[in-house]
Amino acid sequence: MPTTAELKTRRDALSAQRSSGVARVSYDGKTVDYRSITEIDRAIEVLDREIATAEGRKIIRQVRVITTKGL
């Protein structure tokens, strides 16, 4: 199981490459080719969940908005 620091390193590498528009990411001497920016986004989401789990946090997946007419 990777450590939180390793997961954050991977996430930082993915974020940096995503902003540059390049679909090839290198970290810890490994290189991964992604087919699209969407695939990079999914990988970032997975890493966010793994980091949150490792830190004992929960990711909010749903936001509810409740309104009234005020009558």
Secondary structure, 3 states (H helix, E strand, C coil): CCCHHHHHHHHHHHHHHHHHCCCEEEECCEEEECCCHHHHHHHHHHHHHHHHHHHCCCCCCCCCCCCCCCC
